[in-house]
Amino acid sequence: MPVAPPSDLTGDPTTDSSTELADKAAAVCRMGSLMLTAGTGSYRVKAAMGRVGRALGIDRLDVQVSLNELVVTTGVGAAFRTQVVEVPVPAVNAGRINQLMRLSLVTRTGVTPAQLDAQLDEVERRSPQFATWVVVLAAMVGCAGFTLLNNGRWQECLGAAVAAGLGKVVQVLLSRRRVNHLVVVFAAALVASACYVAAATIVAAAFPGVADPLRQSVFTCALFFLVPGFPLVTAALDLARFDFVSGISRLLYCLLITIAAALGAWVVAFCFGMTPVPTAAPVLPTGWLLVLHLVASFVGVFGFAVTFQTPPRAALVAAVIGMLANTARLASMHLGLNTVLATVAASTIVGLLAGWASQRLPCPRIILSVPAVLIMVPGASTYRALLAVINDNPGTALSNGMTSLNIVVALTGGLAVARMLTDPAWTQANPTWTGMPRTRAQDLLRRRARAGARAAREKPTGEEGATSA
């Protein structure tokens, strides 16, 4: 008895229908893989795939997202097709997230897979928002601002900036050679920590009369460019929507990255006998302290937004949001408010302001909210906790670890509350890809796309265009 050849297509045996569905499924999967590779969360990946799938004429779409894999089932009529797509470890590219989101929003019903592929090719060909040297400089500025917020003096800010810049160069060069991601993080942390020690030696030689010329307590601030802020926030938001496959895989990724960076810092700390203990806040008048926090928060958020390749306007808006929220958080803590409550309030403010601003730029709110809350992430206490674990100091490890955990939970909880208050899709238990409510940003982008298409059709060409000009 003859046996039919295996196929992932059922319900429609015709070759033409099989090929057509395969082309549509491939285009949808490509949109999802590009979104996932750019570093965005599971919810946004599914939403973008759903929008282009609807435009292509797909009736059913089921997507399971993890850190670096997509399992996608597409269906038209009685036919369906299931594909597994593996992508590299995500590298954050906020500019590409923005471009892909805009493309998914303006894709109109009736588009063909070839047309969508051509548009995706154009997105892939676009150069990054910022050159490598600008990203390195931004990492230096961001770490300097973070050091200032962690009670560092000008010496520590300068030392952390130089160390972070050299560490970022190592990270970029090794990543281009496709070295294992954990090895890249370990090497970058090792170089940054060693450069901070070298800077301390130089400062001590240049200023022999200065006691403690470069404090050991803030040397972990030079590693802040390695904090996996984007995947950490997206993991928490995915878990808030009960997307456990994506959320847990991202959390494990964040844990591995943090451990690799902590090991690099520990090697240097062990070799030179360094102890990264907390530093007392500087004694300054309230007005000067407020100005200091405003400047450091703005600089830090803007620097990290640039390292994420955030578009310039969005980076400036994120910096303003982070500056206002973080300064309010630090001021309330200075007045005696509980740290966790102050952090929840600040991250909620970030989420609300990012939601309001994202509707007007327009852009994905995640590229505004993540840099704004990243400056509040307790990177220094997290590294101190891991170093204490390695040094077999359970008391210090538990104290710093609980501090870090409380603040991270507070940050992500505030962002989730803000999303639920402002995004209609988050008020539904499980919105399907065809039932996600439209937002003001989506409507605005659609109107702009229609206006642009109308202007292109009405634009004069040839001699008529030359005459009218």
N, C-alpha and C positions, 0 to 999 in steps of 0.2 A: 504494500500500500504506500503510495508516494506521501512524503512528508513536506509540508509547506516550509519555506525558509523562514527563519526567525525574523520578527519585526517588532519594533516598539510602537507600531501604529495599529490600532484596532478600530473596527467599525466602518472603515472606508478602504477597500482594497485597491482603489484606482491609483495609478502611479502619479498622476497629476496632483491629486489631492494630497498624497503623501509628501511629494516634493514641496508643495505650497506650504503645508503645515510645518515641515522641517525648516524652511526658510524663515517663517514667522517666529518659530520657537528659537532659532539661532539668534535672530535680531533681538528678541526680548532678553535672552540669556546674556548677550553681549552688553546690553544696557545695565543689567544687574551686576555683571562682573566688573564693569568699569566703576560703578558706584561703590561697590564693596572694596575694590582696590584703592579708591580715593580715601577710604577710612570712615565713611559714614555708617550710621547704625542700621540695624535690620529693618526697622519700620520704614525708613526713608528709601531703602533699597526696594522693598516690596511695593511701596507707593509708586516709585518711578517705573518699575516693571509693569505694574498694573495699568498705568496711564498709557504707556506705549503699546501694551498688549491690547487694550480696548481700541486704540486707534488702528491697529493692524487687523482688527476683526476677530480676535481670540475671544471665545466664549467663557472659558474656564482657565484659571491660573492658580496653581498651588505652589508656594515657594517655601523652602526651608533653608535658612541662612545660618551659617556658622562663621567663624573667624575668616576662614579661607576656602570655603566651599559653598556651592549653591546646588540644591536639588530642586529642579523645576519640572512641573508637569503642566503642559499646555493642552488645551482641547478646543476643537471646533466641531460642533455637531456631535456625532457619535465617535469621532476619531480623537485620539489623544497621543501625546508623546512625552516621555520622561527623559530628562537629561541631567547628568551630574557634571558640574563645572567647577574646576579647581583653579583658584587664583593665588598669586603670591601673597606673602604676608602684607597686609595693608600698610601703605605709607601715606600719611596724612597729606592731602592736597585739597585745601578748602576751595581754591579757585576752580578746580575741576568739579567738585561737588556742586558748586554754584552753576557752572555751565551745563552740567548734565541735568540738574533740576529744571533749569529754564527750558532745555530741549524737550524734556518729558512733558512739560506744561503746555508748550506751544505746538506739539505734534498733533496734527489734525486727523480726523477720521478719514480713512481711505489711503493713508500713506502705505507705500510698498516697502517690503524688507530691504530692497536695494537702496531706496531713498533714505531710509533710516540708517543703514550702514554707512552711506556716504556722509551723513551728518555726524555720525559717531567718529568716522575717520577724521573729519575736520576738528572735532574736539581733541582727539588724540594728538593731532599734529600741532596744536597750539603750544607755544613756548610757555614755560612757567611764568607766573606773575613777576618773580624776582630772580635775579641771577644768584649764583652760589655765593659770591662774596657778600651780597646784601643779606642773605640768610645767615651767614656766619656773623656778620656785624650785628644783626638783629638778636642772635643768640647771646652775644656779648652784652648787649644793652639790656636784654631781658633778665639775665642772671645778675647784672649789676643792680637793677631795680629790686629784684628779689632779695639780694643781700642787704640792701638798704632797709627793706621792710623787716628783715630779721636782725635789726640792731647792729648792722655792720657800719664801720667808719669808711672814710674815703679810701684808706689803704686796702681794706677788705673788698670794697666794691671794685677797685682797680684790679686787684689780684684775681678775683672771681671772674671778671670780664675777660682778662687775658687767658686764663685757664679754660674758660668755657669756649672761647674762640678756637683755641688749638684743639680742644676735644671735639668740637663740631667739625673741624677740618678732617680729623681722623675718621669720624663717623661717615662723612660724605664720601671720602676716598675709598674706604672699605666697602661701603654699600654699593658703589659703582662696580666694584670687582665681584659682587654677588657673594661676599663672605657670609657665613652663617650669622643670622641676626643677633643672636646672643653673644657671639664672639665680637661683633661690631660694638655692641653696647659695653661689654667688659673692657675692650681696648680703649674706647672713648673715655670711660670713667677713669681708667688707670692713667691715661695721659693728662686728663684735666686735673686729677688729684695731685699728680706729680708736678705739674706746672704751678699749681698753687703753692706747693712746698718750695719750689724754686723761686717763685715770686717773694715768698716770705724771707728766703735767704738773701735775696737782692735788697729788699727793703731794710733788713737788719744791717746789712753792710753799708747801705747808703745813709741810714739814719741811726748811727750807733747810740745816740742818746735817748732814743725813743724806747720806752718799755713795751714789751709785747707788740712789736711793730705790725704783725699780721696774725690776728687771733686764729687759733686752731678751731674755735667753736663754730665758725661759719664756713669752713672749707667745703662742706657738703653743698653749699649754695652754688658752687661752681658746676655741680652736676645737674642742676635743675632743668637744663635743656633736654635731659634724658628721661624726665618724668613722663610716663605714658598718659598724658591728660586726656587726649581725644578718645582713645579706646576705653579709658576708665569711665568717662561720662556716658559714652554711648552704651557701655555694658550696663550701667545702672539704669539708664532709660529703657533698655531692652528688657531688663528684669522687671521694671515697673509695669511693663505690658505683658508679663508672664511669658516672654520669649526666652526660655531657659537655654535653648541650644546656643543661640548667639550670645546671650548675656554671660553664661558661665564660661564659654570658650574665650571671650574677651577678658574676663576677669583673670583667668589662668594666664593668659598672655601678659597682662599687666604685672602679675606677680612674678613671672619669669624675668621680665625686663627689669623690674625693681631689684630682684635678687642679683642679676648679672651686674648691674651698676653698683650695688652695695659691695659685691665681692671685689670689684676694681678699686673702690674707695678703701676697703679694708686692707688690701695689700699695701697700699701707700701708708695708711694709718699705722699698720703694724710695723712696717719697716722704720718709720720715723717716730714712733711712739706718740702719735697724735690722739687726742681725746676730744671729739666734737660735742662739748657740753653747751647748753643754752647760754646766751649772753643777755645781761641785763639791758633794759631799754635805756637810751640816752636821756639825761636830765635836761629837758628843753622847755621853754615856755609853750603853753598849749597852742598858741597861734603858729609858732614855727613848726611844732610837731605835726599840726594839721597840714601845713604846706608841704612838709617833707613827705607825708603819706600820700598826698594828692599827686605829687610829681613822681614818686617812686612807683605808685600803682599805675599811672598812665604809661610811663616808660616801660614798665615790666609787661603789661598786657599788650601794648603795641608791638614790642619786640617779639613776643611769642606768637602773636597773630601773623607777623611777617614770616616767621619760620614755618608756619602752616600754609604758606602761599595764599593767604587771605587777600582778596582784592583790596586796594588801598582805601577806598571809601569805607568798606566794611571793617577794615582794621582800625581806622580812626574811630568809628562808632563803637566798636568793641572796647577800645581803650577808654573812651569816655564813660561807658557803662561800668567797666571794671573799676575805674578810678572812683566813681561816685559810690558804688556799692561797697568796695573794700575799705574806703576811708570811713564810711559810716559804720562798718563793722568794727574797725579798730577803735573808733571813737567811743562806740557803745561799750566795748570791752574795757576801755580805759576808765569808763564811768562805773564799772562794776557789773555789767550784764554778763550772764552766763555765756561762755564761749560757744557752746553748741547752739543756743538760741540765737545768738548774734549771727552765726554762720548760716543757719536756716533762713533767717530774715534777709541776709545779704544775697544769698543765692536765689531766693524767691524774687527779690527785686531785679536781679540780673535776668532771670527768666522772663519776667513781665516786660522789662524794658527791651530785651532782645526780641520778644514777640511783637511788640509795638513797632520797633525799628525795622524788623524784617518785612513787615507789610508795606513799608514805604520805600525801601531801597530799590526793589525788593530782592531778597536773598534768603537762603535757608537760615533759620534762626540758630542752628547749631554752630555755624561759623562765627556767630557773634557771642553766644553764651559760653562756649568752651574756653576761648582765651580769657574771657572776663572772669571766670571762676578759677582758672588755672593758677592765678596769682595767690589764691587762697588755699591751694592744696598744700598739705603739710609735708612737703618733700623732705625737709631737714629732719623732722622728728621721725619720719619713716626710715630714713637711712640710719639715724642714730639707733633706732630699734633693731634693725638688722645687724648693725655692727655689734650691738650688745649681745645679740644671739650668738654671733660667731665667737665673741670673746667670753662666752659662758657667763654672762651677767644677767640673770633672769629678771631681777628687780627693775633695772633700767630698761630692759627690753619690753617688759610688760607695761611700764608707765608710758614710754614713748609710743608703743604700739597701740594702746588704747586711745591715746590722744589723737593719733593719726586716723584710726578707724572711726572715732566719733565725728571728726571733722569731715571726712570723706562721705560718711552717711548723711551728715547734715547738708553738705553741698548738693549731693545728688537728690536728696529728698526735697530740697527747696526748688530745684529745677523741675522735678516731676510734678510738684504742686502747681507751679506756674504753667506748665504745659496743660494740665487738666483744667485750669481756669480759663485758658485762652484758645485752646485747640479743640474744635468740636469732635474730632476723631478720637481724642483721648478720653472723652466722656462715654464712649461706647465700649462695651466689654471686649468684643472681637470684631471690629469693622472689617468687612470683606474688601477685596481690592476694587470691587465695583461700587461700594457703598461709602467710600471715604468722603466726607463733606469737603466742598471746595472752600478755600480761604480767600481773603481779600487779595493776597499776593498773587494767587493763581489767576483770579479774575483780571487783575491789573496786567499781568504778563500776557494773557490772552488778548486783551484789548490792544496792547502795544504790538503784538505780533500781527493782528489783523490790520492795524494802521500801517505797519511797515510793508506788509504785502500789498495793500492798496496803493501806497505811495510808489512802490516798485512797478506796479502795473501801469500807473498813470505817468511815470517818468518819461519824458520825450527822448527819442533816440535819433541818431543820424543827423541829417541836415536840419530837421525840425528842432532837435535839441540844441544845435549850435545857434540857430536863429533866435530861439527863445532866450538863450543865455545872453 
